[in-house]
Amino acid sequence: MLDRIMVLISLGLLIAFCAVLITFVGRIDLALVIAVCVLMGVYDLLFYSFRKK
């Protein structure tokens, strides 16, 4: 249970950091790269961290 909480916290912090980065830099190419990274993190969260063992 603690590992799932840590995954959610780390993903939330990654998304918050990336949102600040996109807001202050404002480049579309950077936003696309960050979006791909966040989607990979969400994919990892949904398919590997919360699957039944």
PDB file of N, CA, C and O in Angstrom:
ATOM      1  N   MET A   1       0.815  -1.192   0.000  1.00  0.00           N
ATOM      2  CA  MET A   1       0.000   0.000   0.000  1.00  0.00           C
ATOM      3  C   MET A   1       0.867   1.268   0.000  1.00  0.00           C
ATOM      4  O   MET A   1       0.551   2.250  -0.671  1.00  0.00           O
ATOM      5  N   LEU A   2       1.960   1.225   0.762  1.00  0.00           N
ATOM      6  CA  LEU A   2       2.844   2.386   0.818  1.00  0.00           C
ATOM      7  C   LEU A   2       3.502   2.659  -0.526  1.00  0.00           C
ATOM      8  O   LEU A   2       3.734   3.815  -0.880  1.00  0.00           O
ATOM      9  N   ASP A   3       3.806   1.598  -1.281  1.00  0.00           N
ATOM     10  CA  ASP A   3       4.426   1.804  -2.587  1.00  0.00           C
ATOM     11  C   ASP A   3       3.471   2.501  -3.553  1.00  0.00           C
ATOM     12  O   ASP A   3       3.911   3.301  -4.379  1.00  0.00           O
ATOM     13  N   ARG A   4       2.189   2.214  -3.467  1.00  0.00           N
ATOM     14  CA  ARG A   4       1.211   2.891  -4.333  1.00  0.00           C
ATOM     15  C   ARG A   4       1.072   4.363  -3.960  1.00  0.00           C
ATOM     16  O   ARG A   4       0.920   5.218  -4.833  1.00  0.00           O
ATOM     17  N   ILE A   5       1.123   4.652  -2.674  1.00  0.00           N
ATOM     18  CA  ILE A   5       1.047   6.049  -2.233  1.00  0.00           C
ATOM     19  C   ILE A   5       2.270   6.815  -2.725  1.00  0.00           C
ATOM     20  O   ILE A   5       2.153   7.952  -3.182  1.00  0.00           O
ATOM     21  N   MET A   6       3.433   6.199  -2.631  1.00  0.00           N
ATOM     22  CA  MET A   6       4.663   6.839  -3.102  1.00  0.00           C
ATOM     23  C   MET A   6       4.624   7.076  -4.606  1.00  0.00           C
ATOM     24  O   MET A   6       5.107   8.104  -5.082  1.00  0.00           O
ATOM     25  N   VAL A   7       4.059   6.144  -5.354  1.00  0.00           N
ATOM     26  CA  VAL A   7       3.928   6.313  -6.810  1.00  0.00           C
ATOM     27  C   VAL A   7       3.018   7.485  -7.124  1.00  0.00           C
ATOM     28  O   VAL A   7       3.334   8.294  -7.996  1.00  0.00           O
ATOM     29  N   LEU A   8       1.895   7.591  -6.429  1.00  0.00           N
ATOM     30  CA  LEU A   8       0.968   8.696  -6.671  1.00  0.00           C
ATOM     31  C   LEU A   8       1.594  10.044  -6.306  1.00  0.00           C
ATOM     32  O   LEU A   8       1.421  11.027  -7.026  1.00  0.00           O
ATOM     33  N   ILE A   9       2.315  10.087  -5.199  1.00  0.00           N
ATOM     34  CA  ILE A   9       2.969  11.330  -4.793  1.00  0.00           C
ATOM     35  C   ILE A   9       4.040  11.733  -5.802  1.00  0.00           C
ATOM     36  O   ILE A   9       4.123  12.899  -6.188  1.00  0.00           O
ATOM     37  N   SER A  10       4.855  10.780  -6.226  1.00  0.00           N
ATOM     38  CA  SER A  10       5.921  11.115  -7.174  1.00  0.00           C
ATOM     39  C   SER A  10       5.369  11.535  -8.533  1.00  0.00           C
ATOM     40  O   SER A  10       5.909  12.443  -9.165  1.00  0.00           O
ATOM     41  N   LEU A  11       4.312  10.893  -8.984  1.00  0.00           N
ATOM     42  CA  LEU A  11       3.705  11.295 -10.250  1.00  0.00           C
ATOM     43  C   LEU A  11       3.064  12.674 -10.131  1.00  0.00           C
ATOM     44  O   LEU A  11       3.141  13.476 -11.061  1.00  0.00           O
ATOM     45  N   GLY A  12       2.445  12.946  -9.016  1.00  0.00           N
ATOM     46  CA  GLY A  12       1.869  14.276  -8.792  1.00  0.00           C
ATOM     47  C   GLY A  12       2.924  15.365  -8.778  1.00  0.00           C
ATOM     48  O   GLY A  12       2.716  16.444  -9.332  1.00  0.00           O
ATOM     49  N   LEU A  13       4.060  15.085  -8.143  1.00  0.00           N
ATOM     50  CA  LEU A  13       5.146  16.058  -8.129  1.00  0.00           C
ATOM     51  C   LEU A  13       5.755  16.248  -9.512  1.00  0.00           C
ATOM     52  O   LEU A  13       6.126  17.363  -9.879  1.00  0.00           O
ATOM     53  N   LEU A  14       5.859  15.171 -10.279  1.00  0.00           N
ATOM     54  CA  LEU A  14       6.361  15.287 -11.652  1.00  0.00           C
ATOM     55  C   LEU A  14       5.439  16.160 -12.494  1.00  0.00           C
ATOM     56  O   LEU A  14       5.900  17.025 -13.238  1.00  0.00           O
ATOM     57  N   ILE A  15       4.143  15.930 -12.373  1.00  0.00           N
ATOM     58  CA  ILE A  15       3.173  16.725 -13.139  1.00  0.00           C
ATOM     59  C   ILE A  15       3.216  18.191 -12.705  1.00  0.00           C
ATOM     60  O   ILE A  15       3.146  19.086 -13.547  1.00  0.00           O
ATOM     61  N   ALA A  16       3.330  18.444 -11.396  1.00  0.00           N
ATOM     62  CA  ALA A  16       3.399  19.829 -10.906  1.00  0.00           C
ATOM     63  C   ALA A  16       4.650  20.528 -11.418  1.00  0.00           C
ATOM     64  O   ALA A  16       4.580  21.675 -11.860  1.00  0.00           O
ATOM     65  N   PHE A  17       5.785  19.855 -11.362  1.00  0.00           N
ATOM     66  CA  PHE A  17       7.028  20.447 -11.857  1.00  0.00           C
ATOM     67  C   PHE A  17       6.939  20.742 -13.348  1.00  0.00           C
ATOM     68  O   PHE A  17       7.352  21.809 -13.803  1.00  0.00           O
ATOM     69  N   CYS A  18       6.405  19.805 -14.095  1.00  0.00           N
ATOM     70  CA  CYS A  18       6.296  19.995 -15.548  1.00  0.00           C
ATOM     71  C   CYS A  18       5.318  21.106 -15.893  1.00  0.00           C
ATOM     72  O   CYS A  18       5.529  21.832 -16.865  1.00  0.00           O
ATOM     73  N   ALA A  19       4.247  21.252 -15.113  1.00  0.00           N
ATOM     74  CA  ALA A  19       3.295  22.336 -15.356  1.00  0.00           C
ATOM     75  C   ALA A  19       3.947  23.691 -15.138  1.00  0.00           C
ATOM     76  O   ALA A  19       3.719  24.621 -15.912  1.00  0.00           O
ATOM     77  N   VAL A  20       4.753  23.813 -14.097  1.00  0.00           N
ATOM     78  CA  VAL A  20       5.467  25.065 -13.848  1.00  0.00           C
ATOM     79  C   VAL A  20       6.458  25.330 -14.971  1.00  0.00           C
ATOM     80  O   VAL A  20       6.586  26.461 -15.440  1.00  0.00           O
ATOM     81  N   LEU A  21       7.152  24.298 -15.397  1.00  0.00           N
ATOM     82  CA  LEU A  21       8.133  24.451 -16.467  1.00  0.00           C
ATOM     83  C   LEU A  21       7.467  24.904 -17.764  1.00  0.00           C
ATOM     84  O   LEU A  21       7.969  25.802 -18.439  1.00  0.00           O
ATOM     85  N   ILE A  22       6.358  24.297 -18.107  1.00  0.00           N
ATOM     86  CA  ILE A  22       5.641  24.677 -19.331  1.00  0.00           C
ATOM     87  C   ILE A  22       5.107  26.104 -19.217  1.00  0.00           C
ATOM     88  O   ILE A  22       5.145  26.865 -20.183  1.00  0.00           O
ATOM     89  N   THR A  23       4.613  26.459 -18.040  1.00  0.00           N
ATOM     90  CA  THR A  23       4.041  27.793 -17.847  1.00  0.00           C
ATOM     91  C   THR A  23       5.083  28.888 -18.025  1.00  0.00           C
ATOM     92  O   THR A  23       4.819  29.897 -18.678  1.00  0.00           O
ATOM     93  N   PHE A  24       6.258  28.698 -17.452  1.00  0.00           N
ATOM     94  CA  PHE A  24       7.258  29.758 -17.500  1.00  0.00           C
ATOM     95  C   PHE A  24       8.083  29.764 -18.780  1.00  0.00           C
ATOM     96  O   PHE A  24       8.541  30.824 -19.204  1.00  0.00           O
ATOM     97  N   VAL A  25       8.283  28.616 -19.399  1.00  0.00           N
ATOM     98  CA  VAL A  25       9.066  28.582 -20.636  1.00  0.00           C
ATOM     99  C   VAL A  25       8.169  28.862 -21.837  1.00  0.00           C
ATOM    100  O   VAL A  25       8.487  29.713 -22.668  1.00  0.00           O
ATOM    101  N   GLY A  26       7.053  28.151 -21.930  1.00  0.00           N
ATOM    102  CA  GLY A  26       6.072  28.460 -22.956  1.00  0.00           C
ATOM    103  C   GLY A  26       6.420  28.037 -24.374  1.00  0.00           C
ATOM    104  O   GLY A  26       5.897  28.616 -25.326  1.00  0.00           O
ATOM    105  N   ARG A  27       7.279  27.055 -24.541  1.00  0.00           N
ATOM    106  CA  ARG A  27       7.612  26.566 -25.883  1.00  0.00           C
ATOM    107  C   ARG A  27       6.773  25.341 -26.196  1.00  0.00           C
ATOM    108  O   ARG A  27       6.598  24.474 -25.340  1.00  0.00           O
ATOM    109  N   ILE A  28       6.253  25.261 -27.415  1.00  0.00           N
ATOM    110  CA  ILE A  28       5.375  24.157 -27.790  1.00  0.00           C
ATOM    111  C   ILE A  28       6.134  22.840 -27.896  1.00  0.00           C
ATOM    112  O   ILE A  28       5.589  21.793 -27.547  1.00  0.00           O
ATOM    113  N   ASP A  29       7.379  22.867 -28.368  1.00  0.00           N
ATOM    114  CA  ASP A  29       8.145  21.633 -28.481  1.00  0.00           C
ATOM    115  C   ASP A  29       8.481  21.058 -27.109  1.00  0.00           C
ATOM    116  O   ASP A  29       8.458  19.842 -26.923  1.00  0.00           O
ATOM    117  N   LEU A  30       8.789  21.916 -26.160  1.00  0.00           N
ATOM    118  CA  LEU A  30       9.025  21.458 -24.794  1.00  0.00           C
ATOM    119  C   LEU A  30       7.758  20.881 -24.194  1.00  0.00           C
ATOM    120  O   LEU A  30       7.810  19.871 -23.491  1.00  0.00           O
ATOM    121  N   ALA A  31       6.632  21.502 -24.459  1.00  0.00           N
ATOM    122  CA  ALA A  31       5.350  21.006 -23.939  1.00  0.00           C
ATOM    123  C   ALA A  31       5.040  19.612 -24.496  1.00  0.00           C
ATOM    124  O   ALA A  31       4.514  18.764 -23.776  1.00  0.00           O
ATOM    125  N   LEU A  32       5.357  19.375 -25.754  1.00  0.00           N
ATOM    126  CA  LEU A  32       5.098  18.053 -26.343  1.00  0.00           C
ATOM    127  C   LEU A  32       5.990  16.977 -25.730  1.00  0.00           C
ATOM    128  O   LEU A  32       5.529  15.866 -25.470  1.00  0.00           O
ATOM    129  N   VAL A  33       7.248  17.296 -25.501  1.00  0.00           N
ATOM    130  CA  VAL A  33       8.162  16.331 -24.888  1.00  0.00           C
ATOM    131  C   VAL A  33       7.727  16.028 -23.459  1.00  0.00           C
ATOM    132  O   VAL A  33       7.750  14.873 -23.035  1.00  0.00           O
ATOM    133  N   ILE A  34       7.337  17.045 -22.724  1.00  0.00           N
ATOM    134  CA  ILE A  34       6.876  16.843 -21.353  1.00  0.00           C
ATOM    135  C   ILE A  34       5.584  16.038 -21.336  1.00  0.00           C
ATOM    136  O   ILE A  34       5.400  15.184 -20.469  1.00  0.00           O
ATOM    137  N   ALA A  35       4.688  16.299 -22.282  1.00  0.00           N
ATOM    138  CA  ALA A  35       3.440  15.538 -22.344  1.00  0.00           C
ATOM    139  C   ALA A  35       3.706  14.058 -22.587  1.00  0.00           C
ATOM    140  O   ALA A  35       3.047  13.205 -21.992  1.00  0.00           O
ATOM    141  N   VAL A  36       4.655  13.749 -23.446  1.00  0.00           N
ATOM    142  CA  VAL A  36       5.001  12.345 -23.695  1.00  0.00           C
ATOM    143  C   VAL A  36       5.568  11.704 -22.426  1.00  0.00           C
ATOM    144  O   VAL A  36       5.225  10.567 -22.100  1.00  0.00           O
ATOM    145  N   CYS A  37       6.421  12.418 -21.719  1.00  0.00           N
ATOM    146  CA  CYS A  37       7.002  11.880 -20.484  1.00  0.00           C
ATOM    147  C   CYS A  37       5.938  11.654 -19.419  1.00  0.00           C
ATOM    148  O   CYS A  37       5.961  10.632 -18.733  1.00  0.00           O
ATOM    149  N   VAL A  38       5.019  12.579 -19.272  1.00  0.00           N
ATOM    150  CA  VAL A  38       3.951  12.423 -18.284  1.00  0.00           C
ATOM    151  C   VAL A  38       3.027  11.270 -18.675  1.00  0.00           C
ATOM    152  O   VAL A  38       2.589  10.510 -17.811  1.00  0.00           O
ATOM    153  N   LEU A  39       2.731  11.136 -19.951  1.00  0.00           N
ATOM    154  CA  LEU A  39       1.891  10.011 -20.388  1.00  0.00           C
ATOM    155  C   LEU A  39       2.577   8.671 -20.143  1.00  0.00           C
ATOM    156  O   LEU A  39       1.913   7.693 -19.798  1.00  0.00           O
ATOM    157  N   MET A  40       3.885   8.613 -20.316  1.00  0.00           N
ATOM    158  CA  MET A  40       4.609   7.379 -20.004  1.00  0.00           C
ATOM    159  C   MET A  40       4.549   7.084 -18.507  1.00  0.00           C
ATOM    160  O   MET A  40       4.428   5.927 -18.107  1.00  0.00           O
ATOM    161  N   GLY A  41       4.630   8.111 -17.692  1.00  0.00           N
ATOM    162  CA  GLY A  41       4.510   7.924 -16.250  1.00  0.00           C
ATOM    163  C   GLY A  41       3.134   7.449 -15.832  1.00  0.00           C
ATOM    164  O   GLY A  41       3.008   6.585 -14.964  1.00  0.00           O
ATOM    165  N   VAL A  42       2.103   8.004 -16.444  1.00  0.00           N
ATOM    166  CA  VAL A  42       0.735   7.569 -16.144  1.00  0.00           C
ATOM    167  C   VAL A  42       0.512   6.134 -16.618  1.00  0.00           C
ATOM    168  O   VAL A  42      -0.141   5.348 -15.933  1.00  0.00           O
ATOM    169  N   TYR A  43       1.047   5.797 -17.772  1.00  0.00           N
ATOM    170  CA  TYR A  43       0.955   4.430 -18.270  1.00  0.00           C
ATOM    171  C   TYR A  43       1.611   3.457 -17.295  1.00  0.00           C
ATOM    172  O   TYR A  43       1.050   2.409 -16.975  1.00  0.00           O
ATOM    173  N   ASP A  44       2.792   3.811 -16.833  1.00  0.00           N
ATOM    174  CA  ASP A  44       3.499   2.971 -15.869  1.00  0.00           C
ATOM    175  C   ASP A  44       2.701   2.855 -14.583  1.00  0.00           C
ATOM    176  O   ASP A  44       2.624   1.775 -13.995  1.00  0.00           O
ATOM    177  N   LEU A  45       2.117   3.936 -14.147  1.00  0.00           N
ATOM    178  CA  LEU A  45       1.308   3.929 -12.931  1.00  0.00           C
ATOM    179  C   LEU A  45       0.113   3.007 -13.065  1.00  0.00           C
ATOM    180  O   LEU A  45      -0.155   2.198 -12.176  1.00  0.00           O
ATOM    181  N   LEU A  46      -0.600   3.121 -14.161  1.00  0.00           N
ATOM    182  CA  LEU A  46      -1.833   2.352 -14.314  1.00  0.00           C
ATOM    183  C   LEU A  46      -1.595   0.874 -14.592  1.00  0.00           C
ATOM    184  O   LEU A  46      -2.328   0.026 -14.082  1.00  0.00           O
ATOM    185  N   PHE A  47      -0.589   0.553 -15.388  1.00  0.00           N
ATOM    186  CA  PHE A  47      -0.435  -0.823 -15.827  1.00  0.00           C
ATOM    187  C   PHE A  47       0.555  -1.649 -15.024  1.00  0.00           C
ATOM    188  O   PHE A  47       0.523  -2.878 -15.088  1.00  0.00           O
ATOM    189  N   TYR A  48       1.430  -1.003 -14.272  1.00  0.00           N
ATOM    190  CA  TYR A  48       2.421  -1.783 -13.536  1.00  0.00           C
ATOM    191  C   TYR A  48       2.312  -1.622 -12.017  1.00  0.00           C
ATOM    192  O   TYR A  48       2.574  -2.569 -11.275  1.00  0.00           O
ATOM    193  N   SER A  49       1.931  -0.445 -11.555  1.00  0.00           N
ATOM    194  CA  SER A  49       1.886  -0.234 -10.113  1.00  0.00           C
ATOM    195  C   SER A  49       0.594  -0.732  -9.482  1.00  0.00           C
ATOM    196  O   SER A  49       0.593  -1.126  -8.315  1.00  0.00           O
ATOM    197  N   PHE A  50      -0.499  -0.721 -10.226  1.00  0.00           N
ATOM    198  CA  PHE A  50      -1.789  -1.090  -9.654  1.00  0.00           C
ATOM    199  C   PHE A  50      -2.320  -2.426 -10.159  1.00  0.00           C
ATOM    200  O   PHE A  50      -3.495  -2.728  -9.954  1.00  0.00           O
ATOM    201  N   ARG A  51      -1.508  -3.215 -10.796  1.00  0.00           N
ATOM    202  CA  ARG A  51      -1.987  -4.519 -11.250  1.00  0.00           C
ATOM    203  C   ARG A  51      -1.975  -5.511 -10.095  1.00  0.00           C
ATOM    204  O   ARG A  51      -1.225  -5.351  -9.131  1.00  0.00           O
ATOM    205  N   LYS A  52      -2.796  -6.517 -10.201  1.00  0.00           N
ATOM    206  CA  LYS A  52      -2.875  -7.537  -9.160  1.00  0.00           C
ATOM    207  C   LYS A  52      -1.612  -8.378  -9.162  1.00  0.00           C
ATOM    208  O   LYS A  52      -1.062  -8.696 -10.216  1.00  0.00           O
ATOM    209  N   LYS A  53      -1.166  -8.729  -7.981  1.00  0.00           N
ATOM    210  CA  LYS A  53       0.046  -9.554  -7.865  1.00  0.00           C
ATOM    211  C   LYS A  53      -0.306 -10.977  -7.521  1.00  0.00           C
ATOM    212  O   LYS A  53       0.584 -11.817  -7.383  1.00  0.00           O
TER     213      LYS A  53
END
